[in-house]
Amino acid sequence: MGSAQGSVALGATGSIIFGVDGKKENGFAVVRRFAKANRSGALTEVMKTANSWILPSQVKGIADLEPGTWLIAEVDGSIAVKLGAQYG
């Protein structure tokens, strides 16, 4: 995400120090099940999976996924705030 830092002077001998840091990480995976007795072969199934790959934000409902498909998403984020005063 980003960060910001700075300080504000309080006369000749003091200041206020502040900062904000934030980050966001996400990942997703597509897991697809196909029948053991599938005669089309593994290459065809891999191609079908690659062609049906969509982002989690594009899924509006179950009809947007092929049968036997799971969409796994993970989002991790954090924010840190720093505030301090210095005198002298």
Backbone hydrogen bonds, N-H to C=O, Kabsch-Sander energy under -0.5 kcal/mol:
donor,donor_aa,acceptor,acceptor_aa,energy
2,G,22,G,-1.7
4,A,20,V,-2.6
6,G,18,F,-2.3
8,V,16,I,-2.3
10,L,14,G,-3.3
13,T,10,L,-0.5
14,G,10,L,-0.6
15,S,86,Q,-2.6
16,I,8,V,-2.6
17,I,84,G,-2.8
18,F,6,G,-2.4
19,G,82,K,-2.3
20,V,4,A,-3.0
21,D,80,A,-2.7
22,G,2,G,-2.5
23,K,78,S,-2.2
25,E,76,D,-3.5
27,G,74,E,-2.3
29,A,72,I,-2.6
31,V,70,W,-2.8
33,R,68,G,-3.2
38,N,35,A,-1.4
45,E,41,G,-1.6
46,V,42,A,-2.6
47,M,43,L,-2.3
48,K,44,T,-2.4
49,T,45,E,-2.2
50,A,46,V,-2.5
51,N,47,M,-2.5
52,S,48,K,-1.4
53,W,50,A,-0.9
58,Q,55,L,-1.8
59,V,56,P,-1.2
60,K,58,Q,-0.7
64,D,61,G,-1.8
65,L,62,I,-1.5
69,T,66,E,-1.2
70,W,31,V,-3.4
72,I,29,A,-2.7
72,I,70,W,-0.5
74,E,27,G,-2.8
76,D,25,E,-3.4
78,S,23,K,-2.3
80,A,21,D,-3.1
82,K,19,G,-3.2
84,G,17,I,-2.9
86,Q,15,S,-3.1
88,G,13,T,-3.3
